[in-house]
């Protein structure tokens, strides 16, 4: 009974300095607006992505909202999604705003 299902990460550990990225994906119960926040060790939001769709996919390259690389460390991820009306003509596509 979870609105957000199959929330997955492509890597348990990744190194952006080596050109690696972390792919974050999720599937929602319905067409949604979603927001992904990446938080540092102090629970400060360092990167935000948002979009719409029945699913989401975001490739994080280790940069913050300003585009600078963040230091190595542990980061937490929060994802919220709320059902919304799909655009006219269907709702099978996903859009991500970074």
Backbone bond lengths (Angstrom), bond angles and torsions (degrees), N, CA, C in turn:
res aa  C-N    CA-C-N  psi(-1)  N-CA   C-N-CA  omega(-1)  CA-C   N-CA-C  phi
1 X - - - 1.440 - - 1.522 110.94 -
2 X 1.308 117.77 30.69 1.457 121.54 -179.37 1.525 109.15 -95.11
3 X 1.321 117.45 127.80 1.457 121.20 -179.74 1.531 110.94 -64.27
4 X 1.322 116.46 -37.90 1.467 121.45 175.95 1.524 107.13 -98.08
5 X 1.330 116.30 117.98 1.462 119.29 -179.58 1.525 109.77 -120.82
6 X 1.326 114.77 161.91 1.465 122.12 177.44 1.533 112.62 50.34
7 X 1.304 117.53 44.09 1.455 122.27 175.22 1.521 107.11 -75.14
8 X 1.340 117.03 115.64 1.468 120.95 -172.50 1.525 111.87 -134.72
9 X 1.324 113.80 156.10 1.456 123.11 175.80 1.526 107.85 -121.28
10 X 1.320 116.47 139.28 1.464 119.39 -176.28 1.523 112.67 -72.50
11 X 1.321 117.56 -27.18 1.462 121.61 -176.02 1.525 110.62 -135.57
12 X 1.338 118.64 140.15 1.465 119.48 173.86 1.537 111.04 -73.45
13 X 1.332 115.47 -23.87 1.458 122.86 -179.72 1.525 107.12 -150.88
14 X 1.332 116.96 136.64 1.458 118.41 176.79 1.516 109.48 -141.71
15 X 1.334 116.11 156.59 1.457 122.51 -177.71 1.523 109.65 -122.92
16 X 1.337 116.74 98.87 1.463 120.06 -179.59 1.529 113.06 -59.71
17 X 1.348 117.86 -30.07 1.467 120.32 179.91 1.525 111.96 -64.10
18 X 1.339 116.94 -17.77 1.466 122.02 177.23 1.531 111.27 -98.96
19 X 1.339 116.54 9.27 1.457 120.79 179.53 1.520 114.18 84.88
20 X 1.331 117.48 9.55 1.457 120.72 -179.59 1.530 110.65 -81.48
21 X 1.310 115.92 152.11 1.457 122.23 175.52 1.519 109.89 -127.41
22 X 1.309 114.88 157.40 1.458 122.83 176.68 1.528 107.49 -108.52
23 X 1.321 117.53 116.19 1.469 121.30 177.39 1.526 107.72 -91.69
24 X 1.330 115.22 123.12 1.456 122.18 179.93 1.524 106.62 -111.59
25 X 1.335 116.75 124.84 1.458 120.84 -178.26 1.527 110.13 -130.25
26 X 1.324 114.96 154.73 1.464 120.77 175.57 1.520 108.63 -156.89
27 X 1.318 114.79 158.30 1.460 122.73 175.84 1.523 106.58 -124.10
28 X 1.343 116.35 138.45 1.455 121.75 -178.64 1.518 110.11 -109.76
29 X 1.325 116.23 160.10 1.463 121.88 -179.57 1.526 112.05 -69.94
30 X 1.341 116.81 -20.49 1.464 120.75 -179.14 1.523 108.17 -155.26
31 X 1.326 116.57 171.15 1.462 121.48 175.87 1.528 107.80 -58.32
32 X 1.330 117.60 131.62 1.458 121.32 -169.02 1.517 113.16 -142.25
33 X 1.313 114.92 160.21 1.459 121.40 160.72 1.526 104.59 -96.42
34 X 1.315 116.48 137.63 1.464 119.90 -177.16 1.528 110.68 -134.23
35 X 1.332 114.20 154.65 1.461 121.61 176.13 1.522 108.66 -137.55
36 X 1.307 115.47 127.47 1.461 123.25 176.00 1.525 107.52 -108.61
37 X 1.328 116.89 126.91 1.461 121.95 174.35 1.515 109.06 -116.59
38 X 1.321 115.86 136.48 1.460 122.36 174.65 1.519 106.06 -110.84
39 X 1.348 115.71 126.68 1.454 121.79 -173.93 1.523 110.91 -116.39
40 X 1.326 115.85 144.29 1.462 120.42 177.80 1.530 110.35 -85.85
41 X 1.326 116.54 -171.86 1.464 121.50 -176.20 1.524 113.19 -64.95
42 X 1.333 117.30 -16.63 1.464 121.68 179.08 1.531 112.04 -98.93
43 X 1.336 116.12 11.41 1.468 124.16 -177.72 1.524 112.63 62.82
44 X 1.323 116.77 25.90 1.461 121.84 174.28 1.524 108.63 -90.97
45 X 1.336 116.43 136.47 1.456 120.46 178.38 1.525 108.41 -71.54
46 X 1.339 116.40 121.80 1.466 121.37 -179.43 1.528 112.05 -109.16
47 X 1.330 116.70 -17.35 1.471 120.43 178.17 1.526 108.48 -152.99
48 X 1.319 115.90 137.98 1.454 122.21 179.05 1.526 109.04 -131.64
49 X 1.309 115.71 139.91 1.469 122.07 172.82 1.518 106.47 -136.11
50 X 1.333 116.42 147.78 1.458 119.58 178.04 1.515 108.91 -146.69
51 X 1.302 115.17 162.17 1.454 119.54 -179.56 1.503 111.51 -176.99
52 X 1.323 115.44 -167.92 1.454 122.26 178.53 1.518 109.37 -135.31
53 X 1.320 116.42 154.33 1.447 121.50 176.62 1.510 111.83 146.70
54 X 1.312 116.09 175.12 1.457 122.18 175.80 1.522 110.81 -84.77
55 X 1.338 115.60 -8.61 1.460 121.86 176.31 1.523 107.68 -149.37
56 X 1.327 115.52 168.76 1.456 119.67 176.72 1.517 109.42 -140.24
57 X 1.328 114.03 152.46 1.454 122.01 175.09 1.519 106.75 -146.94
58 X 1.326 116.09 128.45 1.456 121.44 -179.36 1.512 108.56 -137.43
59 X 1.328 117.06 127.97 1.460 122.38 176.47 1.514 108.90 -98.95
60 X 1.332 116.21 110.86 1.458 121.08 179.62 1.513 109.57 -94.46
61 X 1.324 116.17 124.04 1.463 122.22 -178.22 1.523 113.20 -98.65
62 X 1.332 117.07 10.49 1.457 120.92 178.41 1.517 114.00 87.50
63 X 1.328 117.15 10.96 1.461 120.51 178.84 1.526 110.34 -99.61
64 X 1.324 114.51 156.00 1.454 121.02 177.00 1.514 110.75 -89.06
65 X 1.326 116.05 -175.24 1.463 121.38 -179.04 1.520 112.49 -58.51
66 X 1.330 119.09 -30.55 1.459 122.00 179.81 1.515 114.08 -84.24
67 X 1.341 117.81 -4.31 1.457 121.52 178.41 1.519 114.83 94.94
68 X 1.342 117.99 -7.20 1.466 120.78 178.74 1.525 110.20 -81.93
69 X 1.332 115.76 147.38 1.461 119.66 177.34 1.515 109.81 -67.24
70 X 1.337 115.32 138.47 1.453 122.38 178.36 1.520 109.52 -89.80
71 X 1.345 118.14 154.45 1.462 119.99 179.53 1.524 111.59 -66.50
72 X 1.330 115.94 154.86 1.459 120.59 174.12 1.526 108.66 -58.06
73 X 1.299 116.26 146.55 1.456 120.90 178.49 1.508 110.99 161.58
74 X 1.320 115.50 -172.23 1.458 121.48 177.71 1.513 108.77 -96.28
75 X 1.325 115.36 135.56 1.453 122.22 179.81 1.517 108.55 -126.61
76 X 1.322 116.06 145.62 1.458 121.93 177.12 1.520 108.62 -104.85
77 X 1.317 115.51 156.30 1.457 121.92 -178.27 1.521 108.73 -126.63
78 X 1.329 116.62 133.41 1.459 120.92 171.78 1.525 107.51 -123.78
79 X 1.308 115.38 141.07 1.460 121.46 -179.21 1.517 108.30 -133.21
80 X 1.326 116.33 127.00 1.461 121.36 174.20 1.523 108.26 -120.85
81 X 1.314 115.45 146.96 1.466 120.96 178.75 1.524 108.52 -145.57
82 X 1.329 114.38 139.74 1.462 121.16 178.33 1.519 109.10 -132.81
83 X 1.325 114.89 135.58 1.465 119.29 179.71 1.526 110.16 -61.04
84 X 1.330 114.92 139.13 1.454 121.69 177.45 1.519 109.08 -142.98
85 X 1.306 116.48 167.47 1.458 121.31 -179.67 1.530 109.90 -76.27
86 X 1.333 117.84 127.86 1.465 120.20 177.19 1.528 110.52 -64.48
87 X 1.321 117.25 156.04 1.464 119.49 176.40 1.533 110.43 -66.17
88 X 1.306 116.04 158.45 1.464 120.03 178.56 1.518 109.72 -57.24
89 X 1.306 117.71 138.36 1.453 121.61 179.58 1.501 113.62 95.33
90 X 1.332 118.53 4.44 1.456 120.59 176.83 1.499 111.81 120.78
91 X 1.294 115.81 177.24 1.445 121.12 -177.72 1.507 113.06 -144.17
92 X 1.309 117.18 36.27 1.457 119.94 -175.54 1.523 112.92 -88.18
93 X 1.322 118.32 -10.05 1.454 120.11 -178.59 1.518 110.63 -93.81
94 X 1.319 116.33 161.23 1.442 122.06 178.16 1.515 108.97 -124.21
95 X 1.307 116.18 139.90 1.456 121.39 -179.67 1.515 107.65 -126.19
96 X 1.312 116.96 136.81 1.451 121.92 -179.16 1.516 109.17 -124.78
97 X 1.322 116.54 131.66 1.459 122.78 175.58 1.514 107.32 -113.39
98 X 1.313 117.49 125.26 1.452 119.86 -178.58 1.508 111.09 -108.90
